[in-house]
Amino acid sequence: MFFIGRFFDRRKVWKLLPDYPVYTPPHKGGWEKKDWMTKEQAQENYEFFLAEKDKRIGYLAEFMGKFGAKVELTDEGLVAVSQWMYRYGAYLEDTKQYRRKSVRAFATNNLLWTGDIAGLNIIFDVSTFCGECIVQYNQGARWMLFTGKSTKRNHETWGFNKPWVVGSNLWPGNGIPTYDVYPPSYIHELVQDRWSMVCDGCSGPSSWHDPLSLARHIRYHAGNDPERLHPEWPLGFSGPHCAFGKIPPPPDQIEALKRLDQVSRLKRLDEEQNYIQQE
């Protein structure tokens, strides 16, 4: 039954993808030096993104609404997106054959996101939605263009000449506080993790604990409490990724996640401050 359900889930996603509006910034960029964007072109792309981001979230809401998910910039909306990505996100990258192609296209925008890489539009819009959640709920967060010197290393870096969320105060990579979050790369990595679990049968470490995994990470960045718990190791978790894979997590870790969910939902700034004062 698992394989039958997976087949119909994938078919529904790919049946609807051809009608999804394609994200087409004015400048594509590329890996080769002759294709590098200038700072002016990167700025034009960034201004295009700012003008389009609300519309892109609207496209995402319409698309996921066909699956029964109500997408809005609230905690309930974030949970709906997280649950959708857990069930369907693996199918946004079609097969192993296109994974490398999609990574290069996603990093540079040098290929039109249609056909076998049409799922990149959803990945990008989910990341935009998540970034907006952080910006709207975290008092210091804002969108910014990540740019710098035009070097080969920079042009091959995830997020160079792309929109970033800055000022969220914490980043879960290695426990060292920073101020930058690049939502698209994180969402793309989650999709690849989920693809490996669902399509490859991988049972190794994964960032996907359960349907609320994505919501917990975005809640973490959207929070204003400097002492907030990281979603990957709350209350005595044994490791940074808690390698659940297809094996159910231990009961104590399930309980820890439930307790975390009770206090980590998205909160408006005034509600967040009242909560911190009560604590």
Legacy VTK file of the C-alpha trace (Angstrom):
# vtk DataFile Version 3.0
C-alpha trace
ASCII
DATASET POLYDATA
POINTS 279 float
0.000 0.000 0.000
2.885 2.374 0.725
4.131 2.145 -2.854
0.642 2.625 -4.297
0.118 5.753 -2.197
3.530 7.072 -3.201
2.724 6.517 -6.876
-0.516 8.518 -6.694
1.077 11.297 -4.630
3.853 11.746 -7.163
1.459 11.630 -10.088
-0.747 14.332 -8.581
2.222 16.643 -8.000
3.594 16.258 -11.508
0.160 16.536 -13.104
-0.249 20.014 -11.604
3.318 21.294 -12.005
3.127 22.212 -15.741
0.491 24.850 -14.929
2.481 26.396 -12.084
3.781 29.916 -12.907
7.505 29.846 -13.664
9.787 32.171 -11.727
11.641 34.200 -14.352
13.956 36.917 -13.004
15.277 39.303 -15.666
18.876 38.021 -15.462
19.873 34.345 -15.338
23.575 34.325 -14.525
25.694 31.204 -14.946
28.743 29.228 -13.830
31.086 30.459 -16.551
32.801 33.803 -16.089
31.271 35.187 -19.272
27.811 34.529 -17.781
28.372 36.071 -14.355
25.876 38.741 -13.365
27.053 42.241 -12.611
26.101 43.883 -9.317
23.579 45.965 -11.206
21.965 42.867 -12.705
21.891 41.132 -9.317
20.191 44.226 -7.846
17.581 44.173 -10.616
16.896 40.495 -9.851
16.568 41.322 -6.169
14.117 44.140 -6.833
12.176 41.745 -9.073
12.061 39.251 -6.202
10.772 41.855 -3.722
8.064 42.911 -6.177
7.040 39.297 -6.890
7.358 37.556 -3.516
3.780 38.156 -2.347
2.483 36.995 -5.700
4.667 33.866 -5.516
3.277 33.012 -2.083
-0.171 33.394 -3.608
0.721 30.904 -6.353
1.957 28.502 -3.680
-1.257 28.873 -1.700
-3.362 28.150 -4.777
-1.243 25.103 -5.663
-1.210 23.567 -2.182
-4.877 24.394 -1.773
-5.577 21.722 -4.372
-4.170 19.252 -1.843
-6.277 20.639 0.993
-3.469 22.726 2.554
-4.337 26.260 3.650
-1.221 28.397 3.142
-1.064 31.659 5.058
1.571 33.529 7.061
0.399 32.144 10.392
1.508 29.224 12.514
-1.343 27.154 11.110
-0.240 28.020 7.578
3.361 27.115 8.365
2.221 23.770 9.751
0.200 23.138 6.580
3.254 23.809 4.386
5.436 21.628 6.613
2.968 18.746 6.415
2.656 19.111 2.648
6.430 19.092 2.189
6.779 16.002 4.357
4.306 14.065 2.246
4.921 15.479 -1.237
8.246 17.338 -1.125
10.284 14.339 -2.284
8.589 14.472 -5.679
9.663 18.034 -6.473
12.905 16.589 -7.827
11.918 13.895 -10.259
14.756 11.358 -10.370
18.456 10.921 -9.700
19.089 11.748 -13.341
18.016 15.356 -12.857
19.342 16.033 -9.383
22.678 17.512 -10.472
20.949 19.464 -13.228
18.440 20.919 -10.796
21.142 21.918 -8.309
23.022 23.892 -10.964
19.835 25.469 -12.314
18.675 26.422 -8.855
21.989 27.938 -7.832
22.313 30.169 -10.904
18.852 30.541 -12.541
20.600 29.787 -15.835
17.907 27.303 -16.923
14.199 27.940 -17.252
12.425 26.058 -14.456
10.174 23.969 -16.648
9.907 20.285 -17.601
11.903 17.969 -15.366
13.020 20.840 -13.095
9.598 22.497 -12.763
9.576 21.538 -9.095
12.206 24.203 -8.428
9.424 26.789 -8.641
7.704 25.176 -5.659
10.981 24.829 -3.734
11.751 28.498 -4.320
8.266 29.642 -3.341
8.264 27.488 -0.202
11.571 29.090 0.744
10.118 32.542 0.061
7.130 31.703 2.259
9.445 30.494 5.042
11.602 33.612 4.724
8.520 35.810 5.005
7.477 33.951 8.162
10.852 34.759 9.689
10.741 38.416 8.584
7.200 38.985 9.834
7.656 37.349 13.225
11.291 38.075 14.156
11.784 41.687 15.235
15.266 41.990 13.708
14.906 39.970 10.506
14.706 41.446 7.017
15.407 40.538 3.410
18.770 41.550 1.942
20.730 40.906 -1.231
23.873 38.838 -0.590
26.538 40.237 -2.884
30.269 40.906 -2.852
33.361 40.698 -5.014
32.925 39.044 -8.373
35.157 35.999 -7.859
34.855 32.387 -8.978
34.471 31.217 -5.401
31.655 33.673 -4.706
29.781 32.815 -7.897
29.861 29.137 -6.938
28.582 29.848 -3.426
24.978 29.001 -2.549
22.997 32.218 -2.342
25.491 34.597 -3.948
23.605 37.430 -5.668
20.374 36.054 -4.175
17.923 37.207 -1.467
18.823 36.285 2.100
17.062 36.770 5.408
19.360 38.594 7.810
19.079 39.568 11.449
17.422 36.394 12.738
20.223 36.165 15.365
20.677 32.387 15.388
21.641 29.723 12.880
21.617 25.970 13.585
24.609 24.921 11.498
27.266 24.431 14.164
26.037 26.178 17.268
27.819 29.450 16.438
25.409 32.426 16.295
25.340 34.212 12.946
22.937 36.588 11.285
22.237 35.062 7.876
19.628 32.589 6.681
19.369 31.556 3.040
15.997 29.764 2.963
16.202 28.309 -0.587
19.311 26.233 0.093
17.843 24.878 3.310
14.529 23.916 1.671
16.406 22.358 -1.243
18.497 20.237 1.134
15.350 19.108 2.943
13.796 18.056 -0.373
16.891 16.028 -1.211
16.848 14.396 2.243
13.200 13.491 1.870
13.782 12.256 -1.687
16.485 9.904 -0.398
14.211 8.556 2.330
11.083 8.056 0.200
12.544 7.150 -3.187
15.892 5.561 -2.320
14.763 3.788 0.833
17.535 5.508 2.780
17.317 4.980 6.533
20.292 7.109 7.533
20.345 10.519 9.243
17.726 12.971 8.031
16.422 16.388 8.987
12.884 15.074 8.532
11.773 13.821 11.936
8.047 14.003 11.196
5.513 16.248 9.389
6.303 19.206 11.684
10.072 19.205 11.131
10.122 22.127 8.701
7.756 24.137 10.894
10.037 23.709 13.918
13.069 25.044 12.059
11.244 28.110 10.768
9.672 28.746 14.180
13.176 28.692 15.617
14.395 31.460 13.298
11.155 33.423 13.647
11.354 33.509 17.445
12.663 36.395 19.510
13.629 34.522 22.663
17.467 34.320 22.741
17.240 31.173 24.887
14.833 29.298 22.600
15.452 25.602 22.115
16.844 24.346 18.866
14.343 21.965 17.198
16.893 19.232 16.532
17.969 18.520 20.096
15.373 19.703 22.618
15.301 18.404 26.168
18.039 15.820 26.110
18.124 14.759 22.478
21.085 12.511 21.783
22.503 14.123 18.663
22.215 16.986 16.196
20.168 15.083 13.619
18.545 12.294 15.644
18.925 9.778 12.831
15.375 8.519 12.694
15.275 7.651 8.981
12.401 5.197 8.562
12.780 4.001 12.149
10.318 5.667 14.566
12.002 7.902 17.147
12.224 6.660 20.735
9.225 7.514 22.958
11.182 10.025 25.045
12.160 11.948 21.914
8.573 11.943 20.676
7.501 13.443 23.989
10.266 16.036 23.770
9.046 17.084 20.327
5.480 17.355 21.578
6.579 19.604 24.428
8.603 21.713 22.020
5.590 22.124 19.721
3.530 23.479 22.605
5.825 26.477 23.122
7.508 27.085 19.768
4.674 28.140 17.471
4.892 31.396 15.513
3.993 34.307 17.757
3.348 37.926 16.838
5.891 40.272 18.401
3.623 41.531 21.192
2.563 37.960 22.023
6.210 36.808 21.990
7.256 39.541 24.416
4.435 38.685 26.815
5.433 35.031 26.661
9.086 35.810 27.434
8.095 38.018 30.380
5.916 35.250 31.793
8.774 32.779 31.535
LINES 1 280
279 0 1 2 3 4 5 6 7 8 9 10 11 12 13 14 15 16 17 18 19 20 21 22 23 24 25 26 27 28 29 30 31 32 33 34 35 36 37 38 39 40 41 42 43 44 45 46 47 48 49 50 51 52 53 54 55 56 57 58 59 60 61 62 63 64 65 66 67 68 69 70 71 72 73 74 75 76 77 78 79 80 81 82 83 84 85 86 87 88 89 90 91 92 93 94 95 96 97 98 99 100 101 102 103 104 105 106 107 108 109 110 111 112 113 114 115 116 117 118 119 120 121 122 123 124 125 126 127 128 129 130 131 132 133 134 135 136 137 138 139 140 141 142 143 144 145 146 147 148 149 150 151 152 153 154 155 156 157 158 159 160 161 162 163 164 165 166 167 168 169 170 171 172 173 174 175 176 177 178 179 180 181 182 183 184 185 186 187 188 189 190 191 192 193 194 195 196 197 198 199 200 201 202 203 204 205 206 207 208 209 210 211 212 213 214 215 216 217 218 219 220 221 222 223 224 225 226 227 228 229 230 231 232 233 234 235 236 237 238 239 240 241 242 243 244 245 246 247 248 249 250 251 252 253 254 255 256 257 258 259 260 261 262 263 264 265 266 267 268 269 270 271 272 273 274 275 276 277 278
